Amino acid sequence: MDVVLEGFLEKEGGGPFSRWQKRWFRLTAKKLSWCTNKPKDNSLPPAGSVDVSEIASVEKLVGDRAGKQHCFTLHVTGKKIYQLSASTAEEREKWVEKLNSFNSSLAQASTPTKIRFVTVEVFCFHGVRVTGEPGNEILADLGAGFPKEKKRSDERGWFCDRHVPLAEILNLFSRYGWELDRTYQSESVSSMDNTLQSCNVAVFCKGKPTVPSSPSTKSQPFSIPKEKSDQKLIEGADEELAQLMVEFNIPLDLLYISNGISS
C-alpha cells in the first residue's frame, strides 16, 4: 500500500496519569498506523492503528494542551479520541489536511452523517472550560448567576470560574440531546491564571450512529442510594443518569453535593 504521509508526531497516552509519547506515524489510503520508532522496513507490526474509514473528524486545537503546541484531535467512530501534536504548525497542517481529505471522500461515498463533538474540562480546583459548539443554551446555564469577570472566551474555548460537579455536566448535556462519548483525567491550563491543573474531561457527541444493544447484555437494575444528612442529590439526578455514570466508571458519589448542614 502506497504511503500518503509519514513522520514523527507526539501522542497523548491514556489512563489517569497520561503522558506524551513520540511515535512514527504512517498514513495510507486504508490505515493510520504508528510505531515506537521509525521502522527500517515493513516487516515489524505497528504498535497501533486506525482504519481510515473509522475516522469521524479531525480538528485543530488552538493554543496549547498540557504544554504541547500544534495539537490536533482525531475522533474515531465508536472508539476513542486521539490527542496528537506536531513539531510545527506546517506539519500539523499537512496531517490535518490529508486526514480530512480521506474523511471527506468517505463521507461523499456514504450516507452523509455529521458528527459533532464538544469537550468539557472540569478543573479539580475551580473552573470549567467548553471547547466546541454546544449551543448558547448550555453556556447560558453554566454561566447563570456569575458576573462577566468570571467568564471569558479565548483561543482555548469558553471558560467560567466556578465549581461544577461532573455529574451536573453529564445531566446538563444529556438534557440537550448530547451523548457522552468518553471521560478521562488529564491536565490543562486555567484561563484565569494560566496555571497547569488537573481536570476531568468529558467528551460529548451528536450524530453518532446508534448501535443496538444485545438482549443478552442487559444491565442489572439498581437504585440511587438515599441522601445523607449533610448531602443532597444534584438537580435532575435519576436512575438513567446514574446508569450512564456506572457504564463509564464514574463514581456515584459525584451525584451528591453538600447541603450546607454541618453535623
Kinemage of the C-alpha trace (Angstrom):
@kinemage 1
@onewidth
@group {chain A} dominant
@subgroup {mainchain}
@vectorlist {calphas} color= white
{ca met a 1} P 0.000 0.000 0.000
{ca asp a 2} L 1.422 3.390 -1.032
{ca val a 3} L 2.323 5.730 1.820
{ca val a 4} L 0.459 9.045 1.659
{ca leu a 5} L 2.234 10.726 4.580
{ca glu a 6} L 4.591 9.686 7.377
{ca gly a 7} L 6.669 11.256 10.110
{ca phe a 8} L 7.048 11.742 13.859
{ca leu a 9} L 4.130 13.022 15.961
{ca glu a 10} L 3.605 13.065 19.708
{ca lys a 11} L 0.624 11.111 21.023
{ca glu a 12} L -1.013 11.544 24.408
{ca gly a 13} L -1.314 8.255 26.239
{ca gly a 14} L -4.422 7.034 28.023
{ca gly a 15} L -5.108 6.491 31.698
{ca pro a 16} L -5.334 8.855 34.675
{ca phe a 17} L -1.626 9.807 34.503
{ca ser a 18} L -1.270 10.144 30.767
{ca arg a 19} L 1.927 11.425 29.184
{ca trp a 20} L 3.006 12.367 25.691
{ca gln a 21} L 4.981 9.828 23.673
{ca lys a 22} L 6.866 10.318 20.412
{ca arg a 23} L 5.687 7.905 17.694
{ca trp a 24} L 6.360 7.350 13.986
{ca phe a 25} L 3.040 7.711 12.131
{ca arg a 26} L 2.278 6.382 8.676
{ca leu a 27} L -0.856 7.152 6.643
{ca thr a 28} L -2.059 5.065 3.698
{ca ala a 29} L -5.378 5.041 1.867
{ca lys a 30} L -6.586 2.318 4.272
{ca lys a 31} L -4.928 2.867 7.647
{ca leu a 32} L -3.248 5.302 10.012
{ca ser a 33} L -0.652 3.353 11.999
{ca trp a 34} L 2.153 4.209 14.420
{ca cys a 35} L 5.343 2.630 15.748
{ca thr a 36} L 7.598 3.417 18.701
{ca asn a 37} L 10.462 4.187 16.292
{ca lys a 38} L 10.923 4.783 12.582
{ca pro a 39} L 10.847 1.270 11.032
{ca lys a 40} L 13.670 0.184 8.771
{ca asp a 41} L 11.256 -1.919 6.727
{ca asn a 42} L 7.616 -3.051 6.747
{ca ser a 43} L 8.251 -6.383 8.475
{ca leu a 44} L 7.514 -5.165 12.020
{ca pro a 45} L 3.861 -4.837 13.086
{ca pro a 46} L 2.731 -1.355 14.238
{ca ala a 47} L 2.130 -0.525 17.904
{ca gly a 48} L -1.353 0.660 16.972
{ca ser a 49} L -3.547 1.529 14.012
{ca val a 50} L -6.882 3.023 12.990
{ca asp a 51} L -8.881 2.271 9.857
{ca val a 52} L -9.260 5.441 7.791
{ca ser a 53} L -12.928 4.548 7.275
{ca glu a 54} L -13.491 4.862 11.054
{ca ile a 55} L -12.166 8.433 11.332
{ca ala a 56} L -15.167 10.654 12.081
{ca ser a 57} L -13.402 14.027 12.196
{ca val a 58} L -10.033 15.735 12.609
{ca glu a 59} L -9.880 19.056 14.447
{ca lys a 60} L -7.044 21.528 15.057
{ca leu a 61} L -6.718 22.762 18.646
{ca val a 62} L -5.948 26.449 19.091
{ca gly a 63} L -3.410 27.241 21.812
{ca asp a 64} L -1.537 24.575 23.745
{ca arg a 65} L -2.525 21.391 25.570
{ca ala a 66} L -0.551 20.436 28.672
{ca gly a 67} L 2.380 22.459 27.340
{ca lys a 68} L 2.221 20.962 23.834
{ca gln a 69} L 1.690 23.205 20.821
{ca his a 70} L 0.431 22.419 17.295
{ca cys a 71} L -2.090 19.877 18.635
{ca phe a 72} L -4.971 18.246 16.791
{ca thr a 73} L -7.653 15.754 17.749
{ca leu a 74} L -8.591 12.566 15.909
{ca his a 75} L -12.144 11.339 16.600
{ca val a 76} L -12.686 7.647 15.808
{ca thr a 77} L -16.294 6.466 15.487
{ca gly a 78} L -17.369 4.176 18.312
{ca lys a 79} L -13.877 4.028 19.799
{ca lys a 80} L -11.647 6.678 21.328
{ca ile a 81} L -10.233 10.130 20.767
{ca tyr a 82} L -6.551 10.574 19.977
{ca gln a 83} L -4.718 13.761 21.001
{ca leu a 84} L -1.739 14.375 18.702
{ca ser a 85} L 0.919 17.079 18.493
{ca ala a 86} L 3.144 18.012 15.533
{ca ser a 87} L 6.564 19.693 15.769
{ca thr a 88} L 5.473 22.728 13.714
{ca ala a 89} L 2.284 24.403 12.559
{ca glu a 90} L 3.156 23.430 8.967
{ca glu a 91} L 3.478 19.747 9.888
{ca arg a 92} L 0.147 19.824 11.693
{ca glu a 93} L -1.488 21.427 8.641
{ca lys a 94} L -0.210 18.578 6.422
{ca trp a 95} L -1.612 15.866 8.673
{ca val a 96} L -4.966 17.555 9.248
{ca glu a 97} L -5.398 18.280 5.536
{ca lys a 98} L -4.567 14.716 4.448
{ca leu a 99} L -6.695 13.050 7.131
{ca asn a 100} L -9.646 15.314 6.408
{ca ser a 101} L -9.327 14.669 2.673
{ca phe a 102} L -9.871 10.951 3.308
{ca asn a 103} L -12.703 11.771 5.674
{ca ser a 104} L -14.409 13.948 3.029
{ca ser a 105} L -14.058 11.280 0.332
{ca leu a 106} L -15.581 8.641 2.576
{ca ala a 107} L -18.419 10.953 3.565
{ca gln a 108} L -19.322 11.577 -0.080
{ca ala a 109} L -19.307 7.837 -0.785
{ca ser a 110} L -21.705 7.038 2.052
{ca thr a 111} L -24.794 8.479 3.672
{ca pro a 112} L -23.873 11.954 4.924
{ca thr a 113} L -23.790 11.986 8.721
{ca lys a 114} L -22.381 14.985 10.517
{ca ile a 115} L -20.924 14.048 13.882
{ca arg a 116} L -20.326 16.947 16.275
{ca phe a 117} L -18.036 16.794 19.292
{ca val a 118} L -17.761 19.046 22.343
{ca thr a 119} L -15.072 18.715 25.014
{ca val a 120} L -15.684 19.844 28.613
{ca glu a 121} L -12.775 20.217 31.050
{ca val a 122} L -13.888 20.245 34.702
{ca phe a 123} L -10.959 21.562 36.731
{ca cys a 124} L -10.426 19.788 40.063
{ca phe a 125} L -9.914 23.060 41.975
{ca his a 126} L -12.117 25.591 40.198
{ca gly a 127} L -13.340 26.287 36.684
{ca val a 128} L -14.968 24.657 33.669
{ca arg a 129} L -13.980 25.032 30.008
{ca val a 130} L -16.106 24.113 26.981
{ca thr a 131} L -14.420 23.609 23.598
{ca gly a 132} L -16.662 23.292 20.551
{ca glu a 133} L -20.186 24.494 19.834
{ca pro a 134} L -22.631 23.079 22.395
{ca gly a 135} L -25.239 25.802 21.841
{ca asn a 136} L -25.960 29.063 23.629
{ca glu a 137} L -28.456 27.417 25.981
{ca ile a 138} L -25.813 25.209 27.617
{ca leu a 139} L -23.341 28.075 28.032
{ca ala a 140} L -26.121 30.245 29.468
{ca asp a 141} L -26.973 27.544 32.017
{ca leu a 142} L -23.318 27.094 33.021
{ca gly a 143} L -22.747 30.821 33.396
{ca ala a 144} L -26.058 31.732 35.013
{ca gly a 145} L -25.627 33.956 38.064
{ca phe a 146} L -21.922 34.595 37.527
{ca pro a 147} L -20.552 38.081 36.653
{ca lys a 148} L -18.734 38.858 33.396
{ca glu a 149} L -15.329 38.861 35.070
{ca lys a 150} L -15.855 35.194 35.959
{ca lys a 151} L -16.455 34.239 32.304
{ca arg a 152} L -14.286 34.575 29.238
{ca ser a 153} L -13.768 33.185 25.737
{ca asp a 154} L -10.299 32.761 24.261
{ca glu a 155} L -8.488 30.555 21.761
{ca arg a 156} L -8.918 27.573 24.094
{ca gly a 157} L -12.706 27.835 24.400
{ca trp a 158} L -15.390 29.231 26.725
{ca phe a 159} L -14.406 29.335 30.416
{ca cys a 160} L -16.281 30.066 33.650
{ca asp a 161} L -14.525 30.377 37.002
{ca arg a 162} L -16.919 28.238 39.042
{ca his a 163} L -17.065 24.786 40.572
{ca val a 164} L -19.282 22.337 38.676
{ca pro a 165} L -19.743 18.680 39.706
{ca leu a 166} L -19.025 16.333 36.798
{ca ala a 167} L -22.427 14.701 37.291
{ca glu a 168} L -24.070 18.104 36.747
{ca ile a 169} L -22.226 18.443 33.422
{ca leu a 170} L -23.430 14.990 32.344
{ca asn a 171} L -27.003 15.834 33.283
{ca leu a 172} L -26.940 19.242 31.540
{ca phe a 173} L -25.626 17.940 28.221
{ca ser a 174} L -27.964 14.955 28.323
{ca arg a 175} L -30.957 17.308 28.632
{ca tyr a 176} L -29.944 18.991 25.379
{ca gly a 177} L -29.540 15.742 23.438
{ca trp a 178} L -25.781 15.218 23.731
{ca glu a 179} L -24.390 11.709 24.152
{ca leu a 180} L -21.413 11.018 26.405
{ca asp a 181} L -18.617 9.607 24.240
{ca arg a 182} L -15.733 9.361 26.705
{ca thr a 183} L -14.387 10.557 30.059
{ca tyr a 184} L -10.778 10.645 31.246
{ca gln a 185} L -8.398 12.517 33.549
{ca ser a 186} L -5.838 14.965 32.200
{ca glu a 187} L -4.116 18.311 32.819
{ca ser a 188} L -4.915 21.668 31.254
{ca val a 189} L -4.152 25.363 31.676
{ca ser a 190} L -6.703 27.510 33.518
{ca ser a 191} L -7.942 30.530 31.572
{ca met a 192} L -7.980 32.658 34.752
{ca asp a 193} L -4.380 32.365 36.000
{ca asn a 194} L -2.651 30.242 33.294
{ca thr a 195} L -1.617 27.558 35.790
{ca leu a 196} L -1.451 23.880 34.840
{ca gln a 197} L -4.124 21.996 36.787
{ca ser a 198} L -5.617 18.513 36.952
{ca cys a 199} L -9.044 18.153 35.388
{ca asn a 200} L -11.722 15.633 34.494
{ca val a 201} L -12.535 15.668 30.784
{ca ala a 202} L -15.895 14.675 29.279
{ca val a 203} L -16.348 14.413 25.518
{ca phe a 204} L -19.887 14.619 24.135
{ca cys a 205} L -21.148 13.973 20.608
{ca lys a 206} L -24.210 14.317 18.413
{ca gly a 207} L -24.955 12.446 15.216
{ca lys a 208} L -23.163 9.193 16.045
{ca pro a 209} L -24.976 6.134 14.661
{ca thr a 210} L -26.765 4.198 17.398
{ca val a 211} L -25.622 0.597 17.837
{ca pro a 212} L -28.453 -1.681 19.066
{ca ser a 213} L -27.628 -3.342 22.369
{ca ser a 214} L -27.589 -7.107 22.629
{ca pro a 215} L -30.537 -8.654 24.512
{ca ser a 216} L -28.057 -10.833 26.406
{ca thr a 217} L -26.175 -7.851 27.874
{ca lys a 218} L -28.930 -6.218 29.923
{ca ser a 219} L -27.658 -4.202 32.863
{ca gln a 220} L -28.730 -5.148 36.341
{ca pro a 221} L -31.429 -2.862 37.817
{ca phe a 222} L -30.347 -0.683 40.709
{ca ser a 223} L -31.463 2.403 42.608
{ca ile a 224} L -29.663 5.560 43.684
{ca pro a 225} L -28.571 5.421 47.358
{ca lys a 226} L -30.574 7.557 49.760
{ca glu a 227} L -29.423 11.078 50.579
{ca lys a 228} L -27.300 11.610 53.683
{ca ser a 229} L -27.941 14.246 56.336
{ca asp a 230} L -25.195 16.550 55.061
{ca gln a 231} L -25.623 15.883 51.312
{ca lys a 232} L -28.312 16.093 48.671
{ca leu a 233} L -28.696 14.885 45.098
{ca ile a 234} L -27.943 17.336 42.312
{ca glu a 235} L -30.952 18.647 40.410
{ca gly a 236} L -32.189 16.227 37.745
{ca ala a 237} L -30.373 13.158 39.117
{ca asp a 238} L -32.213 9.946 38.275
{ca glu a 239} L -31.572 6.252 37.579
{ca glu a 240} L -30.836 6.937 33.898
{ca leu a 241} L -28.030 9.372 34.768
{ca ala a 242} L -26.674 7.020 37.423
{ca gln a 243} L -26.682 4.130 34.936
{ca leu a 244} L -24.706 6.267 32.473
{ca met a 245} L -22.130 7.055 35.161
{ca val a 246} L -21.769 3.368 36.054
{ca glu a 247} L -21.181 2.459 32.385
{ca phe a 248} L -18.318 4.978 32.198
{ca asn a 249} L -16.889 4.044 35.634
{ca ile a 250} L -17.712 7.460 37.140
{ca pro a 251} L -18.182 7.327 40.943
{ca leu a 252} L -21.815 7.738 42.026
{ca asp a 253} L -20.606 9.961 44.886
{ca leu a 254} L -20.430 12.758 42.304
{ca leu a 255} L -24.243 12.766 42.221
{ca tyr a 256} L -24.268 14.438 45.635
{ca ile a 257} L -23.411 17.939 46.797
{ca ser a 258} L -23.218 19.452 50.262
{ca asn a 259} L -26.486 20.932 51.510
{ca gly a 260} L -24.697 23.288 53.885
{ca ile a 261} L -25.749 21.416 57.029
{ca ser a 262} L -22.893 20.660 59.404
{ca ser a 263} L -23.045 17.816 61.885
